[in-house]
Amino acid sequence: MSDDLNNAGRRSADDSQSSVPGHDVLGLPKLSEADGKILECVMGYCGLGMGREALRELQQLSPAILDLPYLLEVRVMALIQARRMREAAAKGHRLIRMAPEYKGGYIHTAFALHESGRTKEALDVLRSGPPVLKQDATYFYNVACYEAVLGNAESAVKHLSRSFRLDKRLREGALEDRDLAAIRQQVEDLLKRVNAGDQSSSGLC
């Protein structure tokens, strides 16, 4: 698995986008003008992949709002970008407890666990998520990566195929993803099949 969070493959922190993907689920907190400006800076740093700087800015927010689910996810994102994976996993578990219906908490937490060398736990976390998680291409890609690392090639290819069909962007970089190294030939064969299928479908009247 690549340690680049901007990689088009297995993702966390929503590919370092400048807004938190779960604000519609977690609820955007009402902020003072000062806190709002600080949060803008935080998200700007996250958008640039500058997790350490984002964490520093987070410390300037009012203590009363730091434990809100929305801001807890921001902290998890920043911790991941700062490569503080154990802390990210711990905060991610807390986010799951606070918002068990939110899929992002499971993806972030599993990512941090895997990067900490706890791949089996990462897989268990993903599989414990809500049904909506299994509609997400990233879920299937990440499961494929974790299964490949654990030596479960058949399951890895099955989940990878599903992810490729749900989101074509995940095909980019799959051959270079170190988590998929054990099934490199299968990945190459799968890409040929799904790309050929796309071309065949586009030729239909």
N, C-alpha and C positions, 0 to 999 in steps of 0.2 A: 504494500500500500504506500502510495506516495505521501510524503509529509507536506506537500504543497496544498494548502487549503483552497487555492484557486484552480486546482486541477479539475478538469471537466469530469473526472471519474467519481470515485467515492468521495462524498462531500460531507462537510459539516459546516456549521456557522453560515449556512446558505451561501456558500462560495464567496464569503467576505463581502456580501452586499452591504449597502449603506443603510439599510433599515432592517429591523428585526422582523423575520417572516411571520412570527406568531402574534403580532400585535392585535390582530382581529380576534384571536382566540384568548390570549392572555389578558387583554385589556390594557389599552394605553393609559398610563397613570396621568392624573392631573398634576402638572408641574408648575412650579413658580417660574418666573421669567429667567431667574438665574440658573435654576436646575435645567430648564429647557435648553439654554445656551450650552451648558456643560454636556448635556446628552448629545447635542449636535456634534460637539467636538469628539465625543466618544465614538459615535457612529462613523464619523469621518475617518478616525484612526482605524476602526474595524474595516472600513471599506478599502483601506490601503494595506490591510494585513498587519497593522502595527499594534499588536495586542498589548505589549508592555506599556505603551503610551496610553492606550485606552483604559487599562487598569489604573494607571496613575490618575487619570481624569475622573474615573468612577469614584475615587476616594473623596472627591470634592463635592459629591452630591449630598443632599440632606440625608442623615442616617435613617430617618423615618421611612424613606421610600426604597432603600437599598434592597430590602427583602421582598419587594413585590415581584411576582412571577416574571413580568416583562423585563425588569432590570436584572433579575437572576439569570435569565437567558443571555442577556447582553454580557454579563460577567462570565458565563460559561464560554461564550464565543471568544471573548478576549483571552481567557485562560488557555484555550486551545491554541489560539494564534501565538501566544507567548510560550507554547510548549510546556505548560505546567499541567500535564495531563492528569496526574493524580488528584489535584485540586479540582480540575474540570469535571472529572468523573464524580467526585463527592458532591459538588454543587449540582451536577446533572441529575443525580439520584434525588436530590432535594426538589429539583424542579419537577421531576416525574411525580413525586408525592403531592406536590402542590397543584399540579395540573395534569392529572393522569390521562386526560383525553387529548392532550396536545402531542402530536407526533414528533415535533422537533426535539423535545426533551430526550426521547429514546434514541434518535439518530446521533445527537451530540454526545450523549453519555456513552453509547456503544463505541463511537469513534475514539473517545478519550480512553476508554478501557482497553481497546485494541492497541492503541499507541503505547499503552503502559505494559503491553505484553500479556494482557488478560483477555485473549481472544474468545475463549469459550464463554466467559462472562458477558462479553460484548454481544455474542450471538444470542445468549439467553435474554438479554435486555431487549434486543430488537424483537424477538419472538413474543415477548410479553406485552407488546404495545397494542393499542386499540385497533379495531378493524380498518380505520381510515389510513393507517400506516401502510397497509398492504395494497394501497392504491398508488403508492409513491414509487417512482422508478429508482430513487436513491436507496430505498429500503432493499429492493431486490439486488441492486449492485453491491451494496455493502454486505449483504448476506453472502453473495457469491464470493466476495473477497475473503470473508472470514472463514467460509467453508473451504476455500482453496488452501488457506493457510493451515487449517486443521486436517488437511489431507482428504477431504470429501469431494473429490473431483466431479463426480456425477451430479451431486446437488449444486455444486458451484456453477457448472455449465447451465443447468436448468434455470437457476435464478438469474444468471447473466443474460441468458436469452430473453427472459421476461423484461429485464431492465432495458435492453437494447430496443425492444419493440415499443416500450412505453416512452422512451426518450432517446432519440437518435444521437443527441449530444454526448451521451455516455459512451458511445463507441469510440470517441476520440480519446486517445491516450491509453486505451485498455491494454494494448500490446506492450506498453512500457510500464504498466502498473506492477510494482514489485510484488504486491500481494497475489497477483495472478501468475507469477513466474512458473509455478508448478504445473499450470495447465496452459502454457503459452500456445502450444500447437492447437489445442481445442479452441482457444480463443480466436486464433487465426482462422480456423475452419468455420467457426460460428459467424464471424464477421463476413466471410465470403458468402455464407448462406443467407444471412439477413439482408445484406446489401443486394444480392442477386434477387431476392424476393421483392425488394423495393423497386428495382428496375423492372421486374416483370409486372408488378401492379401498376406502375406508371404507364406501361404500354397498353393497358386495357382501354377499350373504347367505352 
